[in-house]
């Protein structure tokens, strides 16, 4: 059985002119014990897919399953309970509680759900993330990489069926990002954890077993175990199809270069992996981090933690308003 499955998933949002389609009939399965990266241009539907698959947002039509449970049939209360017990979340913002210690932050989801911690499992998690000598520290005493490790440990505390990550390395430098990605890879390999990660970075995506690329709300590529160069090549080709070539401008674009929002493709250089005349990689592409905007401000259960308002996600996303 798949860890996560979506079928015929659509999501449209009202606007002043005409409805905006974020997802246009997406079908996908995510096998247990695998690491999948989800990529695509800004506005392609990456984060909308993650939010719908994680029960943070209800699709306009279609179906979502976590294991054998169909999310689209659940009430808001049941969705909150499912997220707390069966799903872990890691976001670009660490969303740790400043007044709590590392250990208290890790155990917070269990405390909120009223479950007793499995001390043997928590010990394994703490060893895996390398925080054994930091348990009594507050987040302010930790580096960015250490704080993201706490967030990953917190996501693992309840032994979830799947962990959803939205740009988990977007706020980290290259070396620290590599450490966090290696940690995510390790929890898949060592514990059989299922990880689904939205990212704009081909280097980050290369840690995954599989890369799904979205454009205009549809899956356009499904790549098994691609390297960073191959991922960048597909993204560059997608950019060339989406944007017509135009002459260079006074802003310094070379002949034949095209611009996708603030991302230059065609002969642009962005990061550390070159493919098809386009360099991709690093913490951002053209200075743009796609699909990580926080939305919401509505609380499921009357509690808000560090800007968190979904009751269990501990992240910047809230149901019903994502774009």
N, C-alpha and C positions, 0 to 999 in steps of 0.2 A: 504493500500500500504506500502511496506517495505521502510525504510529510505535508505537502501543500499542493492543492490543485485549484486552478481557476478555469472556468468554462464560459465562453461567450460573454466575457466581461466588458461592459461598456460603462462609461462615466461621462456625463455631460453636465455643464454648469450654465446657468442662465447668465445672460449679459444684455446690455442695452441694445445691441444690434441684433445678434443671433446667438443661439446656444453655442458654447464652446465644447468641443468633443475632446476629452483628455484620453479616453480609452475607447477603441472602436472594434470590439469583438475579439478580445485577447483570450487565447487558449494556451495554457502552460501547465506542466507538472514539474514538481521539484522533489526528487527522490530523497529518501532518508539518508542521512550521513554524507551529504554532498554539499559543496560550496559553490553557489551560483552568483555571478555578478550580473547586474542589470545596468545597461548603459544606453546612451542615446543623447541627441542634442537637447538643449534646454527646451522645455515644452513638449517633449516627446511622450510623456506619460510615465516616466520611470517612478517617480515618487508617488504618483497616483496609484500605480499598480501595487507598490509596496503597502500603501495605506489601506487599500481595499483588501489585499491578501491577508493583512494583519488584523483586520476588523476595526481599524481606526476610522474608516470611512465606508459608507454603504454604496455599492455600485448602483448605477441607474438600472441595469439589468444584468443578468448572468448569475453565476454561482461561484462560491468560494468554499473550499473544504480545508480544514486543518485535521489531518488524519481522516476519520470517518464522520466528523462533525461538520455539518453545513452551516456556515456562519450567517448566511443571508436569511436564515429562518429564526435566528436567535433574537431575543429581546435585548434591549440595552443593558439590563442588569446581567443577563447571561453572558453577553459579550465581554463585559468588564471582568467577570469571574474567569472566563476562558483566557483572556489576555494575562491575567495575574498568575494563573496556574500553568499555562501551557505555552506561552510565548515570551521570549525575551527581546529587549529592544536596546540598540546602541545607536546613538545619534552623533552628529558632528559636535554639538554642544554636549558637554559631559553631564550636566544636570545633576550634579551631586549636591547633597544638602550640607551647606557650610558648617552648620552647628554640630554635625554628626562626625564621628570618627570613620576611618576607612571600613572597619569591621561593621559598624552600625549601618553605613550606607549599603554594604553588600547584603546585609540581612534584612534591609527595609522591606523588600517585596514580600518576604515570608511573614514579617510582622503584620503588614497590612492585610494579608490574606488569612491571618490567624493560624498559619501552619508552623509546626515546630521544625527548626532547621535540622537537616541531616549533617551532623558534625563531621562525619567521615568524608562526605561529599564536599562540604564547604572547605575542609582542609585540603582536599585535592585541588579544588578551584584556586585557592589562595596560593598553593605551590605552583600551579600552572601559570598564573599571572605574575608570580614573583613578588608578592607583596607581604610576605611573612614578617618582615621587619618594619612594616609601615602600618600595622593594624590600628595602632593607637593615635595615628596622626590625623589631623584635619585636612580637608582638600587643599586649603591655602598653603600647606607646607609641601605639596607635591608638585612635580613638573606636569606639563600637559600630557605627556605620554603615560605617566603614572596614574593621572586622573582617568584617562581613557581605559587603562587596565582595570581600575576600580569599577568603571561602568560595565566592562565586559564581565567581570566577576559577578556583579549584581545581576546581570542578565542571565548568568548561568546558575544562580543560587537555587532556583526552584526546579532545576533540571528540565528546562522547557523542551518541547518537541522541535521548536524552530527558533532561531534568533534572526530578527530582521535588523539590518544595519543600513542607515541612511547617511552616506558620506562620512564614515567613521574616522577617516584620516584627513578630512578637509581642513582641520585647524592645526595640523601637526606638521613639523618640518620633515624633510625627506627621510632622514635616518630613523626618527621616532615613528614615522608612518610605517616604515618597513618592519619595525619591531612589532607594532600592533597587528599588521597583516600576517606576520609569521605566527603570532599568537592565535588569530582566528583560524589560520590554516591548521595549527596544532590541535585546536579543540575539535576540529572535524576529524583529523587523522587519529587522534588519541582517544576520543570519547564518542565518536560516531555522531557528533552534533550536526544538525542541519543548519546552514547559514545562507541567507539570501541578502546580498549587499548591493545597494545602489551606489554607483560611483561614476565620476566623469573621467577617471584616471586610468589609462590603459595599463600602467605598471601595477596599480592596485588590482585591477581586474585579472591580471595574469596569475595571481595567486589562486584563482578559482578553478574548479573542475570544468566549468561551463560558463560561457558568456552569452547572454541574451541582449540583443540590440533592438531598441524601439525607435520608431519614427512615426510621427503623426498618429500616435495611439495604437500602433500595430507592431507586432514583432516582425522585423525584417531580416534578422540574422540570428541563428542559434548555433554557436560555435563551441565544439567540444575541445577543452584543454588548449586554447590558443595561447601563443606567446604575446608579449606586449606589442611587438612589431606588427604581427598579423591583426591584432585588435585595432591598432592605430590606422592600419591600411584600410580596414573596413569603414572606420569612422570617417577617414578622409574621403573615401569614395562616396559615402553617403552625403557628406558635405558638398561635394562637387555636383551631385545630382540635385540637391535641394536649392543651390544658389547659382544663378548664371554668372559666367565669367564677365568681368568688366575691366576697363582700363585702370591702370594704377592711378592713385590719387595723390594729392599733395601731402597726405598723411603718411606716406612712406611705404605703401604697399607696392610690391614689385609687379611687373607685367604678368597677367594671368592669375593673380591671387584673387581669392574671393573672400568675402567676410560673412560669417554666420553670427549675427548679433555682434558681440565683441570678440568672437573667435575667428582668427584668420586661418583659412585653409587653402591649399593649392600650392603655395610655396612658403607657408608660414613656418616659424619655428616656435614650438611650445614645449619645452621640457627636455627629456632625455632619450627618447626612443624614436628613431627616424624610420618612416615607412612611406613609400610612394611619394617622396618629395615633401612630406609633412612630418614634422617632429611632434611627438605627443608624449605626455607623461608629466611627472611632477605633481605638485599639490593642486594646481589649477590649470585650466586650459584657456589661454588668452585672458587670464585674470578672472575667469568666470567659473564659479562653482555651480553646477546645475542641479536642480532638484532637491535643494536642501532648505528651502524657505520654510520657516515655521508658520503654522496657521492655527487659529483657534482662539483660545481664551475661555472655552466653556469647560466646566468641570463635570465629570460623571458623578462624582460622589461627594462633592463639596470640599475636596482637598486639593491643594495646589502645592507642588514641590518644585521650587527653583524654576518657576515659569511653566511647570508641567501641569496640564489640565485634563489628562485623559483617564486618570484614575489608576492606570497601571503601566502606561508606556514609559514614564520617566523621560520624556523627550519633548521636543518643541512642537509636536503635531497633535492636533485635536480634531475629532471627527466632524464631518459635515461642512468644512469650509476649504478643503484643500484645493489647490490649483495645480 
